[in-house]
Amino acid sequence: MELQSNIIFLVEIIGTVAFASSGAMVAVRKKLDLFGIIVLGVITAVGGGMLRDLMIGKIPPIMFRNPVYVFAAFLTVLVLFILFRLRPALLGGTYMEGYERIMNILDAVGLGAFTVAGIDTGVASGYGSYHFLIIFLGVITGIGGGILRDIMAGETPFVLKKHIYACASIAGACLYTFCLEYTDSDLPMLLSALLVVAIRLLASHYRWDLPGIRTDDE
């Protein structure tokens, strides 16, 4: 159990770094100052967990009771700021392409980890029999920070614009919730997180999108 907890913690830190990086990059593109970059980076990394905790009455949220994730996000943003400040050329060309590929993989890993962590939090809080609730908690933990990031940046949330992102989290959350009814082993957690990662990476690679409605002005 201790090994499992350590693995989950490590993966969550990886996800925190990826989410903080994505928030920082949005802030850079919006030409925000250092404070704005830090705020967007941190809220992207821990915002989902904050929303989850507020929904189930865990006050104060985990980001204040155990600020290790906030510190990890802050350090990530600070390193990126210093790096891009000293080497602005890194913001373009092949460097950025390679960076975005790596971040895409880490982001998928983080999405999977945060999704199952959100469900575990709901179950540990006594809501295991409320299936829809714990699925929602898993999904909001995974995508909530990105939604807050985009709203604060004045954009339509990324998860609402064709991308197979929230759907990957929903699929993994449903699988994990279903498996919890039949077993309490660690395997469903791993499989569910891997399902989220697989769907997200496949969707990104093959550019899978959900159908929408085209208007006359498009």
PADO-105346 format. One record per residue: residue in three letters; chain; y, z, x of N, C-alpha, C in turn; residue number from 1. Coordinates in steps of 0.2 Angstrom, whole numbers, plus 5000, padded with zeros to 4 digits. Layout:
! residues N
 type mol n.north n.up n.east ca.north ca.up ca.east c.north c.up c.east seq
  ALA   A       Y    Z      X        Y     Z       X       Y    Z      X NUM
...
END
This chain:
! residues 218
 type mol n.north n.up n.east ca.north ca.up ca.east c.north c.up c.east seq
  MET   A    4994 5000   5004     5000  5000    5000    5006 5000   5004   1
  GLU   A    5006 5004   5010     5012  5004    5014    5013 4997   5018   2
  LEU   A    5008 4994   5019     5008  4987    5022    5011 4982   5017   3
  GLN   A    5009 4983   5011     5012  4979    5006    5019 4980   5005   4
  SER   A    5021 4986   5005     5028  4988    5004    5032 4985   5010   5
  ASN   A    5030 4985   5016     5033  4983    5022    5034 4975   5021   6
  ILE   A    5029 4972   5019     5029  4965    5018    5034 4963   5013   7
  ILE   A    5034 4966   5008     5039  4965    5002    5046 4966   5005   8
  PHE   A    5047 4971   5008     5054  4973    5011    5056 4967   5016   9
  LEU   A    5051 4965   5020     5053  4960    5025    5055 4953   5021  10
  VAL   A    5051 4952   5016     5053  4945    5013    5059 4946   5009  11
  GLU   A    5060 4952   5006     5067  4953    5003    5073 4952   5007  12
  ILE   A    5072 4955   5013     5077  4954    5018    5078 4947   5020  13
  ILE   A    5073 4943   5021     5074  4936    5022    5077 4933   5016  14
  GLY   A    5075 4934   5010     5079  4932    5004    5086 4934   5004  15
  THR   A    5088 4940   5006     5095  4942    5006    5099 4938   5011  16
  VAL   A    5096 4937   5017     5099  4933    5022    5101 4926   5019  17
  ALA   A    5096 4923   5016     5097  4916    5013    5102 4916   5007  18
  PHE   A    5101 4921   5003     5106  4921    4997    5113 4922   5000  19
  ALA   A    5114 4927   5004     5120  4928    5007    5123 4922   5011  20
  SER   A    5119 4918   5014     5121  4912    5017    5124 4907   5012  21
  SER   A    5120 4906   5007     5122  4901    5002    5129 4904   4998  22
  GLY   A    5130 4910   4997     5136  4912    4995    5142 4911   4999  23
  ALA   A    5141 4912   5006     5146  4911    5011    5148 4904   5011  24
  MET   A    5143 4899   5011     5144  4892    5011    5148 4890   5006  25
  VAL   A    5147 4892   5000     5151  4891    4994    5158 4893   4995  26
  ALA   A    5159 4899   4998     5166  4902    4999    5169 4898   5004  27
  VAL   A    5166 4895   5009     5169  4891    5014    5171 4885   5011  28
  ARG   A    5167 4881   5007     5169  4875    5004    5175 4876   4999  29
  LYS   A    5176 4882   4997     5181  4883    4992    5187 4886   4996  30
  LYS   A    5187 4886   5003     5192  4888    5007    5195 4895   5006  31
  LEU   A    5190 4899   5005     5192  4906    5004    5193 4910   5011  32
  ASP   A    5196 4915   5011     5197  4919    5017    5191 4923   5019  33
  LEU   A    5192 4927   5024     5186  4931    5026    5184 4936   5021  34
  PHE   A    5189 4939   5017     5187  4944    5012    5183 4940   5006  35
  GLY   A    5186 4934   5004     5182  4931    4999    5175 4928   5001  36
  ILE   A    5175 4926   5007     5168  4924    5010    5163 4930   5010  37
  ILE   A    5165 4936   5012     5161  4942    5012    5159 4944   5005  38
  VAL   A    5164 4944   5000     5162  4945    4993    5157 4941   4990  39
  LEU   A    5158 4934   4991     5154  4929    4988    5147 4930   4991  40
  GLY   A    5147 4931   4998     5140  4931    5001    5136 4937   4999  41
  VAL   A    5140 4943   4998     5136  4949    4996    5134 4949   4989  42
  ILE   A    5139 4947   4985     5137  4947    4978    5131 4942   4976  43
  THR   A    5131 4937   4980     5125  4932    4979    5119 4935   4981  44
  ALA   A    5119 4939   4986     5113  4943    4989    5110 4948   4984  45
  VAL   A    5115 4952   4982     5113  4958    4978    5115 4958   4971  46
  GLY   A    5118 4953   4969     5121  4953    4962    5115 4953   4957  47
  GLY   A    5110 4950   4958     5104  4950    4953    5101 4956   4952  48
  GLY   A    5100 4960   4958     5097  4967    4957    5102 4971   4954  49
  MET   A    5108 4970   4955     5113  4975    4951    5113 4974   4944  50
  LEU   A    5113 4967   4942     5112  4966    4934    5106 4969   4931  51
  ARG   A    5100 4968   4935     5094  4971    4933    5094 4978   4932  52
  ASP   A    5097 4982   4937     5098  4989    4936    5102 4991   4930  53
  LEU   A    5108 4988   4929     5112  4989    4924    5109 4989   4917  54
  MET   A    5105 4983   4917     5101  4982    4910    5096 4987   4908  55
  ILE   A    5093 4991   4913     5088  4996    4912    5091 5003   4913  56
  GLY   A    5097 5003   4914     5100  5010    4915    5099 5013   4921  57
  LYS   A    5097 5010   4927     5097  5013    4933    5104 5013   4936  58
  ILE   A    5107 5019   4935     5114  5020    4937    5114 5026   4943  59
  PRO   A    5117 5025   4948     5120  5018    4951    5115 5013   4953  60
  PRO   A    5116 5007   4953     5111  5002    4955    5109 5003   4962  61
  ILE   A    5103 5000   4964     5100  5001    4970    5104 4999   4976  62
  MET   A    5109 4994   4975     5113  4992    4980    5118 4997   4983  63
  PHE   A    5119 5002   4978     5123  5008    4980    5119 5014   4983  64
  ARG   A    5113 5015   4980     5108  5020    4982    5105 5019   4989  65
  ASN   A    5103 5012   4990     5100  5010    4996    5104 5004   4999  66
  PRO   A    5109 5005   5002     5113  4999    5004    5111 4995   5010  67
  VAL   A    5105 4995   5011     5102  4991    5017    5103 4984   5015  68
  TYR   A    5102 4982   5009     5103  4975    5007    5110 4972   5008  69
  VAL   A    5114 4977   5006     5122  4975    5006    5123 4974   5014  70
  PHE   A    5121 4979   5018     5122  4978    5025    5119 4972   5028  71
  ALA   A    5113 4970   5026     5110  4964    5028    5114 4958   5026  72
  ALA   A    5117 4958   5020     5121  4952    5018    5127 4952   5021  73
  PHE   A    5130 4958   5022     5137  4958    5026    5136 4956   5033  74
  LEU   A    5131 4958   5037     5130  4955    5043    5129 4948   5044  75
  THR   A    5125 4945   5039     5124  4938    5039    5130 4934   5038  76
  VAL   A    5134 4936   5033     5141  4933    5032    5145 4933   5038  77
  LEU   A    5145 4939   5041     5150  4940    5047    5148 4936   5053  78
  VAL   A    5141 4935   5054     5139  4931    5059    5140 4924   5058  79
  LEU   A    5139 4921   5052     5141  4915    5050    5148 4913   5051  80
  PHE   A    5153 4918   5048     5160  4917    5049    5162 4916   5056  81
  ILE   A    5159 4921   5061     5161  4920    5068    5159 4914   5071  82
  LEU   A    5152 4912   5069     5149  4906    5072    5154 4900   5070  83
  PHE   A    5155 4899   5063     5159  4893    5061    5166 4893   5063  84
  ARG   A    5169 4899   5064     5176  4900    5067    5176 4897   5074  85
  LEU   A    5171 4899   5078     5171  4897    5085    5169 4890   5086  86
  ARG   A    5164 4888   5081     5162  4881    5082    5162 4877   5075  87
  PRO   A    5168 4875   5073     5169  4872    5067    5165 4866   5066  88
  ALA   A    5163 4863   5072     5160  4856    5071    5153 4857   5068  89
  LEU   A    5150 4863   5068     5144  4865    5065    5144 4864   5058  90
  LEU   A    5149 4864   5055     5150  4863    5047    5148 4856   5045  91
  GLY   A    5147 4851   5050     5146  4844    5048    5141 4841   5052  92
  GLY   A    5138 4835   5050     5134  4832    5054    5127 4834   5054  93
  THR   A    5123 4833   5059     5116  4834    5059    5114 4842   5059  94
  TYR   A    5119 4846   5062     5118  4853    5062    5118 4856   5055  95
  MET   A    5122 4854   5051     5122  4856    5044    5116 4854   5040  96
  GLU   A    5114 4848   5042     5108  4846    5038    5102 4850   5040  97
  GLY   A    5101 4852   5046     5095  4856    5048    5096 4863   5046  98
  TYR   A    5102 4865   5046     5104  4872    5043    5102 4873   5036  99
  GLU   A    5104 4867   5032     5103  4868    5025    5095 4867   5023 100
  ARG   A    5091 4863   5027     5084  4863    5026    5081 4870   5027 101
  ILE   A    5083 4873   5033     5080  4880    5034    5082 4885   5028 102
  MET   A    5088 4885   5026     5091  4889    5021    5087 4888   5014 103
  ASN   A    5086 4881   5013     5082  4879    5007    5075 4883   5007 104
  ILE   A    5072 4883   5012     5065  4886    5012    5066 4894   5012 105
  LEU   A    5071 4897   5015     5072  4904    5015    5074 4906   5008 106
  ASP   A    5078 4902   5005     5080  4903    4998    5075 4903   4993 107
  ALA   A    5070 4898   4994     5064  4898    4989    5060 4904   4990 108
  VAL   A    5059 4907   4997     5055  4913    4998    5059 4919   4995 109
  GLY   A    5065 4919   4996     5069  4924    4993    5068 4925   4985 110
  LEU   A    5069 4919   4982     5068  4918    4975    5062 4921   4972 111
  GLY   A    5056 4919   4976     5050  4922    4974    5049 4929   4975 112
  ALA   A    5052 4932   4981     5051  4939    4982    5055 4943   4977 113
  PHE   A    5061 4941   4975     5066  4944    4971    5063 4944   4964 114
  THR   A    5060 4939   4962     5057  4938    4955    5052 4943   4954 115
  VAL   A    5047 4944   4959     5041  4949    4958    5044 4956   4959 116
  ALA   A    5049 4957   4963     5052  4963    4964    5055 4966   4958 117
  GLY   A    5059 4961   4954     5062  4963    4948    5057 4965   4943 118
  ILE   A    5051 4962   4942     5046  4964    4938    5043 4971   4940 119
  ASP   A    5042 4972   4946     5039  4978    4948    5044 4984   4946 120
  THR   A    5051 4982   4947     5056  4988    4945    5055 4989   4938 121
  GLY   A    5055 4984   4934     5054  4985    4927    5048 4989   4925 122
  VAL   A    5042 4987   4928     5036  4991    4927    5036 4998   4929 123
  ALA   A    5039 4999   4935     5040  5006    4938    5045 5010   4933 124
  SER   A    5049 5007   4930     5054  5011    4925    5051 5012   4919 125
  GLY   A    5045 5010   4917     5041  5012    4911    5042 5006   4906 126
  TYR   A    5043 5000   4908     5044  4995    4903    5039 4990   4903 127
  GLY   A    5033 4992   4906     5028  4987    4907    5025 4984   4901 128
  SER   A    5025 4987   4896     5022  4984    4889    5027 4980   4886 129
  TYR   A    5033 4979   4888     5038  4975    4885    5038 4968   4890 130
  HIS   A    5034 4964   4888     5033  4958    4892    5039 4954   4893 131
  PHE   A    5042 4952   4887     5048  4948    4888    5053 4951   4892 132
  LEU   A    5054 4958   4892     5059  4961    4895    5058 4961   4903 133
  ILE   A    5052 4962   4905     5050  4962    4912    5051 4955   4915 134
  ILE   A    5049 4950   4911     5050  4943    4913    5057 4942   4914 135
  PHE   A    5061 4944   4910     5068  4943    4910    5071 4946   4916 136
  LEU   A    5069 4953   4917     5071  4956    4923    5069 4953   4930 137
  GLY   A    5063 4950   4930     5061  4946    4936    5066 4940   4937 138
  VAL   A    5067 4937   4932     5071  4930    4933    5078 4932   4934 139
  ILE   A    5081 4937   4931     5088  4939    4932    5089 4942   4939 140
  THR   A    5084 4945   4942     5084  4947    4949    5084 4941   4954 141
  GLY   A    5081 4936   4952     5080  4930    4956    5087 4926   4956 142
  ILE   A    5089 4925   4950     5095  4920    4949    5102 4923   4948 143
  GLY   A    5102 4930   4946     5108  4933    4944    5114 4932   4949 144
  GLY   A    5112 4933   4956     5117  4933    4961    5120 4926   4961 145
  GLY   A    5116 4921   4961     5119  4914    4961    5123 4913   4955 146
  ILE   A    5122 4915   4949     5126  4914    4944    5133 4917   4945 147
  LEU   A    5133 4924   4947     5139  4927    4948    5143 4924   4953 148
  ARG   A    5140 4921   4959     5143  4917    4964    5147 4911   4961 149
  ASP   A    5143 4907   4957     5146  4901    4955    5152 4903   4950 150
  ILE   A    5151 4908   4946     5156  4910    4941    5163 4912   4945 151
  MET   A    5162 4916   4950     5167  4918    4954    5171 4913   4958 152
  ALA   A    5167 4907   4959     5169  4902    4963    5172 4896   4958 153
  GLY   A    5172 4898   4952     5175  4893    4947    5171 4887   4946 154
  GLU   A    5164 4888   4946     5159  4882    4945    5154 4883   4940 155
  THR   A    5152 4878   4937     5146  4879    4932    5140 4881   4936 156
  PRO   A    5137 4887   4934     5131  4889    4938    5126 4884   4940 157
  PHE   A    5124 4884   4946     5119  4880    4949    5113 4879   4945 158
  VAL   A    5111 4885   4942     5104  4885    4938    5105 4881   4932 159
  LEU   A    5111 4880   4929     5112  4876    4923    5113 4869   4924 160
  LYS   A    5112 4866   4930     5114  4859    4931    5108 4855   4934 161
  LYS   A    5103 4854   4930     5097  4850    4931    5092 4853   4936 162
  HIS   A    5094 4857   4941     5090  4859    4946    5084 4863   4943 163
  ILE   A    5078 4862   4946     5072  4866    4944    5072 4872   4949 164
  TYR   A    5076 4877   4946     5077  4883    4950    5075 4889   4946 165
  ALA   A    5079 4890   4940     5077  4896    4936    5070 4895   4933 166
  CYS   A    5068 4888   4932     5061  4887    4929    5056 4889   4934 167
  ALA   A    5057 4889   4940     5052  4891    4945    5052 4899   4945 168
  SER   A    5057 4902   4944     5057  4909    4943    5053 4911   4937 169
  ILE   A    5055 4908   4932     5052  4909    4925    5044 4908   4926 170
  ALA   A    5042 4903   4929     5035  4902    4929    5031 4907   4933 171
  GLY   A    5034 4909   4939     5031  4915    4943    5031 4921   4939 172
  ALA   A    5037 4923   4936     5037  4929    4932    5032 4929   4926 173
  CYS   A    5031 4924   4923     5026  4923    4917    5019 4924   4920 174
  LEU   A    5017 4921   4926     5011  4922    4929    5010 4929   4931 175
  TYR   A    5015 4932   4934     5014  4939    4936    5013 4944   4930 176
  THR   A    5017 4943   4925     5017  4947    4919    5010 4947   4916 177
  PHE   A    5007 4940   4916     5001  4939    4913    4995 4943   4917 178
  CYS   A    4996 4942   4923     4990  4945    4928    4990 4953   4927 179
  LEU   A    4996 4956   4926     4997  4963    4926    4993 4966   4921 180
  GLU   A    4991 4962   4915     4988  4964    4910    4980 4965   4911 181
  TYR   A    4978 4962   4917     4971  4962    4918    4969 4965   4925 182
  THR   A    4974 4966   4929     4972  4969    4936    4978 4972   4939 183
  ASP   A    4977 4977   4943     4983  4980    4946    4982 4979   4954 184
  SER   A    4979 4974   4956     4978  4972    4963    4985 4969   4965 185
  ASP   A    4985 4968   4972     4991  4965    4975    4991 4958   4975 186
  LEU   A    4985 4955   4973     4984  4947    4973    4989 4944   4968 187
  PRO   A    4990 4946   4962     4994  4943    4957    5001 4942   4960 188
  MET   A    5004 4948   4963     5011  4947    4966    5011 4942   4971 189
  LEU   A    5007 4941   4976     5007  4936    4981    5007 4929   4978 190
  LEU   A    5002 4928   4973     5001  4922    4970    5007 4920   4966 191
  SER   A    5010 4924   4962     5016  4923    4958    5022 4921   4963 192
  ALA   A    5023 4925   4968     5028  4923    4973    5027 4916   4976 193
  LEU   A    5021 4915   4978     5020  4908    4980    5021 4903   4975 194
  LEU   A    5019 4904   4969     5020  4899    4964    5028 4897   4963 195
  VAL   A    5032 4902   4963     5039  4901    4963    5041 4897   4969 196
  VAL   A    5039 4899   4975     5041  4895    4981    5039 4888   4981 197
  ALA   A    5032 4887   4979     5030  4880    4978    5034 4876   4974 198
  ILE   A    5035 4878   4968     5038  4874    4963    5045 4873   4965 199
  ARG   A    5049 4878   4968     5056  4877    4970    5056 4871   4976 200
  LEU   A    5051 4872   4981     5051  4867    4986    5049 4860   4984 201
  LEU   A    5044 4860   4980     5042  4853    4977    5048 4850   4973 202
  ALA   A    5051 4854   4969     5057  4851    4965    5063 4849   4970 203
  SER   A    5064 4853   4975     5069  4851    4980    5067 4844   4984 204
  HIS   A    5061 4844   4986     5059  4838    4990    5059 4832   4986 205
  TYR   A    5056 4832   4980     5055  4826    4975    5061 4825   4971 206
  ARG   A    5066 4830   4971     5072  4829    4967    5070 4829   4959 207
  TRP   A    5066 4834   4958     5064  4835    4951    5070 4838   4947 208
  ASP   A    5072 4835   4941     5077  4838    4937    5075 4838   4930 209
  LEU   A    5077 4843   4926     5076  4843    4919    5080 4838   4915 210
  PRO   A    5078 4835   4910     5082  4830    4906    5088 4833   4903 211
  GLY   A    5093 4829   4903     5100  4831    4900    5102 4825   4895 212
  ILE   A    5108 4826   4893     5111  4821    4888    5117 4818   4891 213
  ARG   A    5117 4811   4892     5122  4808    4895    5128 4806   4890 214
  THR   A    5134 4807   4892     5139  4806    4887    5143 4799   4889 215
  ASP   A    5147 4796   4885     5150  4790    4886    5154 4790   4892 216
  ASP   A    5157 4795   4894     5162  4795    4899    5158 4796   4906 217
  GLU   A    5152 4796   4906     5148  4797    4913    5146 4790   4915 218
END
